[in-house]
Amino acid sequence: MKNFFQFDQLGTTYRREIIGGLTTFLSMAYILIVNPLTLTLQSVPDLPDSMRMDYGAVFVATALAAAIGSLIMGLIAKYPIALAPGMGLNAFFAYTVVLTMGVPWQSALTGVLISGLIFIVLTLSGIREKIINSIPADLKYAVGAGIGLFITFIGFQNAGIIVNNDAVLVGLGDLTNGPTLLAIFGIIITVILMTRGVKGGIFIGMVVTAIVGMIVGLIDTPEKVVDAAPSLAPTFGAALDPLFNDPASIFTIQMLVVILTFLFVDFFDTAGTLVAVANQAGLMKENKLPRAGKALFADSCATVVGAILGTSTTTSYIESSAGVAAGARTGFASVVTALLFLLSIFFFPLLAVITSAVTAPALIIVGVLMVSSLGEIGWKKFEVAVPAFLTIVAMPLTYSIATGIAIGFIFYPITMIMKGRVKEIHPIMYFLFVIFVMYFIFLV
């Protein structure tokens, strides 16, 4: 096992990988609760039952998609990167495609399935890997730093430290609020542990925060430990129904836009996540991602499997960086995360203690670690600084990794051409320039 995952070459141990895998799971376990709530449109009252997916089935589909995707990533690509149905894409699925466009959720799942199949073709042809490896180093560092700021912003939001303010968009929340105080406590504890160099400090901080939350009554103590798994039948295979029973409903302009959006956001969210996490773990070699094709193949397969099971696009999770910060360096950590997702199907009551106040400190601290890549960017070269800066700030400000990448990648060829550095621009970057401009014109 150690030889298969190259423990000695990467300087890791079973303990570090297990803690890393567990930390990653705890950091993204919220998706097991959030995804079913989103896809079933629980926040929207008075909807016909036909528009709502089955909550229990979506929960099981979410757990299984995460488990299978993470397992493929761990065993084939051997990266410490876990997968699950993506945030943002699930909201687009539920609130835009189903609720606003009126597309049946079965057809929406078909759109996810088709986008996944297209991804597999692009991956096997090597196109996806070539695109990722054509991205200049400065922009890769910018993507990593931008994602760090983005997940820190999410962490502050989840903690209630940053809240909506109609006058100035965002503002300081109520710091006397119980869950917010618990999150602040978690941040302090985690900072102390990390400053002292405690291995697995992020994970330990989450455990301590959860225990304190239960002691002071801010987190409900689970009444059960194990419960029966809900049935997957209501959603399993539903994505295939429109293809065989009503193919005309799939081949429309409306569905083309849906499929392209799933395709676009997943492509560049995944690319950004892979580059950022691999860079943080020290796995990048000469500005290239080793085994990128296998990692992208794992991501593509997970999307297809997830759609058949009954959930929105499954993608690589930036929360994997929490596991890397805790010590994970190999695919063994992803295998651990996969097994925990499988077990979570039966231990659902215990997930009640993984609240936003518990996960927020981990996201904030991971953001601190990820912005270290800022120091690698050539800030003194204005033609590099502009696209890098716009990539970084656009991610948290637009609440989208893909949009941040798009803005930065549009400006990169412009500034480089104006500086006379045309020969340094990879031909693929011109292609991406056109794609991103079209994205803003037709899809945004």
C-alpha positions in Angstrom: 0.0 0.0 0.0 2.8 2.4 0.9 4.5 1.7 -2.4 1.3 2.1 -4.4 0.7 5.6 -3.0 4.4 6.5 -2.8 4.4 7.3 0.9 8.2 7.5 1.1 8.7 9.7 -1.9 6.1 12.1 -0.7 7.2 12.0 2.9 3.9 11.0 4.4 2.5 8.3 6.8 -0.7 6.4 7.4 -1.5 8.7 10.3 -1.1 11.9 8.3 -3.1 10.5 5.4 -5.9 9.3 7.6 -6.1 12.6 9.5 -6.0 14.4 6.2 -8.8 12.3 4.7 -10.9 12.7 7.8 -10.3 16.5 7.9 -11.3 16.8 4.2 -14.5 14.8 5.0 -15.4 16.9 7.9 -14.7 20.1 5.9 -17.1 19.0 3.1 -19.6 16.9 5.1 -22.0 19.9 5.0 -22.8 19.0 1.4 -24.7 15.9 2.7 -27.2 18.2 4.2 -27.1 21.3 1.9 -27.3 19.4 -1.4 -30.6 17.6 -0.6 -32.1 20.9 0.8 -31.1 22.7 -2.4 -32.1 20.1 -5.0 -35.5 19.5 -3.3 -36.2 23.3 -3.3 -37.0 23.2 0.4 -36.8 27.0 0.7 -39.5 27.5 -1.9 -43.0 27.0 -0.6 -46.1 25.8 -2.5 -44.4 23.9 -5.3 -46.1 20.8 -6.8 -44.5 17.6 -5.7 -43.5 16.8 -9.3 -40.9 19.7 -9.2 -39.3 18.4 -6.0 -36.7 15.6 -5.9 -37.0 13.1 -3.1 -34.9 14.3 -0.1 -33.8 10.9 1.1 -32.9 9.7 -2.3 -30.8 12.9 -3.0 -29.0 12.4 0.3 -28.0 8.9 -0.6 -27.1 9.9 -4.1 -24.9 12.7 -2.7 -23.1 10.4 -0.4 -22.6 7.7 -3.0 -21.5 10.2 -5.7 -18.9 11.6 -3.3 -17.7 8.2 -2.2 -17.3 6.8 -5.8 -15.8 10.0 -7.1 -13.3 10.3 -4.3 -12.4 6.6 -4.6 -11.7 6.9 -8.3 -9.6 10.0 -7.7 -7.6 8.3 -4.9 -7.0 5.0 -6.7 -6.4 6.2 -10.3 -5.1 9.7 -10.0 -3.6 9.2 -6.5 -4.3 12.8 -5.5 -5.5 13.9 -2.0 -8.6 15.5 -3.6 -12.1 14.5 -2.7 -15.2 15.0 -4.9 -18.9 15.7 -4.2 -21.8 17.5 -5.8 -20.6 21.0 -6.3 -22.0 24.1 -4.5 -23.1 26.7 -7.0 -23.8 24.1 -9.6 -26.5 22.6 -7.4 -28.1 26.0 -7.0 -28.0 26.6 -10.7 -29.6 23.2 -11.2 -32.4 23.8 -8.7 -33.2 27.5 -8.9 -32.3 28.4 -12.5 -32.9 25.2 -14.5 -35.8 23.6 -12.6 -37.5 26.6 -10.9 -37.0 29.4 -13.3 -36.7 27.7 -16.7 -39.3 25.1 -15.8 -37.2 22.2 -16.9 -38.2 18.9 -15.2 -35.6 17.7 -12.7 -35.3 14.5 -14.7 -34.2 16.4 -17.8 -31.9 18.6 -15.7 -30.2 15.4 -14.6 -29.9 14.4 -18.2 -28.1 17.7 -18.9 -25.6 16.9 -16.1 -25.2 13.4 -17.6 -24.5 14.7 -21.1 -22.0 17.3 -19.8 -20.2 14.5 -17.9 -20.0 12.3 -21.0 -18.6 15.2 -23.1 -16.0 15.7 -20.4 -14.9 12.1 -20.6 -14.4 12.5 -24.4 -12.4 15.7 -23.9 -10.3 14.1 -21.2 -9.5 10.9 -23.1 -8.5 13.0 -26.1 -6.1 14.9 -23.9 -7.6 18.3 -24.6 -8.5 19.0 -21.0 -5.0 18.2 -19.8 -3.4 20.3 -22.6 -5.5 23.3 -21.6 -4.6 23.1 -17.9 -0.9 22.7 -18.7 -1.0 25.7 -21.2 -2.0 28.1 -18.4 1.0 30.2 -17.4 2.5 29.8 -13.9 1.5 33.3 -12.7 -2.2 32.7 -13.5 -2.1 29.3 -11.8 -0.7 30.9 -8.6 -3.4 33.6 -9.0 -6.1 30.9 -9.2 -4.8 29.3 -6.0 -4.7 32.6 -4.1 -8.1 33.6 -5.5 -9.7 30.4 -4.3 -8.1 30.9 -0.9 -9.8 34.3 -0.6 -13.0 32.8 -1.9 -13.2 30.0 0.6 -12.2 32.4 3.4 -15.1 34.6 2.4 -17.4 31.6 2.5 -16.0 30.7 6.0 -16.7 34.2 7.3 -20.2 34.0 5.9 -20.9 30.6 7.4 -19.6 31.9 10.7 -22.0 34.9 10.6 -18.9 37.2 10.9 -19.6 38.7 7.5 -23.3 39.3 6.5 -25.4 41.0 3.9 -25.7 44.8 4.1 -28.0 46.5 1.6 -26.1 49.8 1.9 -22.6 48.5 1.2 -23.2 44.9 0.1 -21.4 43.3 3.0 -20.8 44.2 6.6 -19.8 42.9 10.0 -22.3 40.5 11.6 -23.6 40.3 15.2 -20.5 39.0 17.1 -22.7 38.3 20.2 -24.6 35.7 18.3 -24.1 32.2 19.8 -23.0 30.3 16.6 -20.8 33.2 15.6 -19.1 33.2 19.0 -18.6 29.5 18.6 -17.0 29.9 15.2 -14.7 32.7 16.6 -13.7 30.3 19.4 -12.9 27.7 16.7 -10.8 30.1 14.8 -8.8 31.1 17.9 -8.2 27.4 18.9 -7.2 26.4 15.4 -4.8 29.4 15.0 -3.2 28.5 18.3 -2.8 24.8 17.3 -1.4 25.7 13.8 0.9 28.3 15.3 2.3 25.7 17.7 2.9 23.4 14.7 0.4 20.7 16.0 -0.1 18.1 13.3 -3.8 17.9 12.3 -4.4 21.2 14.0 -7.3 22.0 11.7 -9.0 18.7 12.4 -8.4 18.9 16.2 -9.8 22.5 16.1 -13.0 21.2 14.5 -13.4 18.4 17.0 -12.9 20.8 20.0 -15.3 23.3 18.5 -18.0 20.7 18.0 -17.6 19.4 21.6 -17.7 22.9 23.1 -20.8 23.6 20.9 -22.6 20.6 22.4 -21.5 21.5 25.9 -22.9 25.0 25.7 -26.1 23.9 23.9 -25.4 25.6 20.5 -25.2 22.2 18.8 -27.8 19.5 19.4 -26.4 16.3 20.8 -27.5 13.5 18.3 -30.3 11.3 19.6 -29.3 8.4 17.4 -26.0 7.1 16.1 -27.1 4.8 13.3 -30.3 4.9 11.2 -31.6 3.0 8.2 -30.5 4.4 4.8 -33.3 6.1 2.7 -34.2 4.5 -0.6 -32.4 5.6 -3.8 -35.2 4.4 -6.1 -36.9 7.8 -6.7 -33.9 9.3 -8.4 -31.8 6.4 -9.6 -31.7 6.2 -13.4 -34.1 9.2 -13.8 -31.5 10.9 -15.9 -31.9 8.2 -18.6 -35.7 8.5 -18.9 -35.8 11.7 -21.1 -33.1 10.2 -23.4 -35.3 7.2 -24.2 -38.8 8.4 -23.6 -38.7 12.1 -24.7 -35.4 12.8 -26.6 -36.9 15.9 -28.3 -37.0 17.7 -24.9 -33.2 17.3 -24.7 -32.2 18.6 -28.1 -33.4 22.2 -27.7 -31.6 25.6 -27.5 -32.7 25.9 -23.8 -31.1 22.5 -22.9 -28.0 23.4 -24.9 -27.5 26.4 -22.8 -28.0 24.3 -19.6 -25.5 21.7 -20.8 -22.9 24.3 -21.8 -23.2 26.0 -18.4 -22.7 22.8 -16.5 -19.8 22.0 -18.8 -18.2 25.4 -18.5 -18.4 25.9 -14.8 -17.4 22.4 -13.9 -14.4 22.5 -16.3 -12.8 25.6 -14.8 -13.9 25.1 -11.2 -12.2 21.6 -11.4 -9.1 23.0 -13.2 -8.8 25.7 -10.5 -9.2 23.3 -7.7 -6.8 20.7 -9.0 -4.1 23.3 -9.6 -4.6 25.0 -6.3 -4.6 21.9 -4.1 -1.8 20.2 -6.0 0.3 23.4 -5.7 -0.5 23.6 -2.0 0.6 20.0 -1.5 3.8 20.6 -3.5 2.8 18.1 -6.3 3.2 20.5 -9.2 6.3 19.8 -11.4 7.7 22.4 -13.8 4.3 24.2 -13.8 2.6 21.0 -14.9 0.2 18.8 -13.0 1.4 15.2 -13.1 -1.3 12.6 -13.9 -3.7 15.5 -14.8 -5.4 13.3 -17.3 -6.3 10.7 -14.7 -7.5 13.4 -12.2 -9.7 14.9 -14.9 -11.0 11.4 -15.9 -11.9 10.7 -12.3 -13.8 14.0 -12.1 -15.6 13.3 -15.4 -16.6 9.8 -14.3 -17.9 11.1 -11.0 -20.2 13.6 -12.8 -21.7 10.7 -14.9 -22.1 8.4 -11.9 -23.7 11.2 -9.8 -26.2 12.1 -12.6 -27.3 8.4 -12.9 -27.6 8.2 -9.1 -29.7 11.4 -8.9 -27.6 14.5 -8.1 -26.2 17.6 -9.8 -22.6 17.8 -11.1 -20.0 16.1 -9.0 -16.7 17.9 -8.9 -13.4 18.2 -7.1 -13.7 20.1 -3.8 -11.5 22.9 -2.8 -12.1 21.8 0.8 -9.6 19.1 0.0 -7.0 21.8 0.8 -8.0 21.4 4.5 -6.9 17.8 4.3 -3.7 18.8 2.6 -3.1 21.3 5.3 -3.6 18.5 7.9 -0.9 16.4 6.2 -2.5 14.6 3.3 -0.3 14.1 0.2 -1.5 11.0 -1.6 -4.7 9.3 -2.9 -4.9 7.3 0.3 -6.5 10.3 1.9 -9.1 10.4 -0.8 -9.8 6.7 -0.2 -10.3 7.5 3.5 -12.7 10.3 2.6 -14.6 8.0 0.3 -15.1 5.4 3.0 -16.3 8.0 5.4 -18.9 9.2 2.8 -20.1 5.6 2.5 -20.4 5.2 6.3 -22.2 8.6 6.5 -25.2 7.0 4.8 -25.8 5.0 8.0 -24.5 7.5 10.5 -26.6 10.4 9.3 -27.7 11.5 12.8 -24.0 12.2 13.8 -23.7 14.7 10.9 -25.9 17.1 12.9 -22.8 18.2 14.9 -21.0 19.4 11.7 -22.5 22.8 11.6 -21.3 25.9 9.7 -19.8 27.2 13.0 -17.6 24.0 13.1 -16.5 24.1 9.5 -16.0 27.9 9.1 -12.7 28.0 11.1 -11.2 25.3 8.8 -12.2 27.2 5.7 -10.8 30.5 7.0 -7.4 29.0 8.1 -7.1 27.1 4.8 -7.6 30.4 3.0 -4.6 31.8 4.9 -2.5 28.9 3.8 -3.6 29.1 0.1 -2.8 32.8 -0.4 0.8 32.1 0.2 1.0 31.6 -3.6 0.7 35.4 -3.9 4.4 35.6 -3.3 5.2 33.6 -6.4 3.4 36.0 -8.8 5.6 38.5 -10.8 3.8 41.6 -9.4 6.5 44.0 -10.7 5.5 43.1 -14.3 2.3 45.1 -14.9 1.3 42.8 -17.8 1.3 39.9 -15.4 0.0 41.7 -12.4 -3.3 42.9 -14.0 -4.7 39.5 -15.1 -3.4 37.9 -11.8 -5.0 40.6 -9.6 -8.3 40.5 -11.5 -8.4 36.7 -11.2 -7.8 36.9 -7.5 -10.3 39.6 -6.5 -13.1 38.5 -8.9 -13.5 35.1 -7.3 -14.8 36.3 -3.9 -16.4 39.5 -5.4 -18.5 37.6 -8.0 -18.8 34.5 -5.7 -17.6 32.3 -8.6 -14.3 30.6 -9.2 -15.1 30.2 -12.9 -15.9 33.9 -13.3 -12.6 34.9 -11.7 -10.7 32.6 -14.0 -12.6 34.0 -17.0 -11.9 37.6 -16.3 -8.2 37.0 -15.7 -7.8 34.9 -18.8 -9.4 37.5 -20.9 -7.0 40.2 -19.8 -3.9 38.0 -20.0 -3.5 38.0 -23.8 -4.4 41.6 -24.0 -1.7 42.8 -21.6 0.9 40.4 -23.0 0.3 41.5 -26.6 0.5 45.1 -25.7 3.8 44.5 -23.9 5.2 42.8 -27.0 5.4 39.3 -25.4 3.3 37.6 -28.1 5.6 34.6 -28.5 5.1 33.7 -24.8 1.4 33.2 -25.1 0.4 29.6 -25.7 -2.1 29.2 -28.7 -4.6 27.6 -26.3 -4.8 30.9 -24.3 -6.1 32.7 -27.4 -8.8 30.0 -27.8 -9.7 30.4 -24.1 -9.9 34.2 -24.6 -12.6 33.7 -27.3 -14.4 31.1 -25.2 -14.6 33.3 -22.2 -15.7 36.4 -24.1 -18.5 34.3 -25.6 -19.3 33.0 -22.2 -19.9 36.5 -20.9 -21.9 37.5 -24.0 -24.2 34.5 -24.2 -24.3 32.7 -20.9 -23.9 35.2 -18.1 
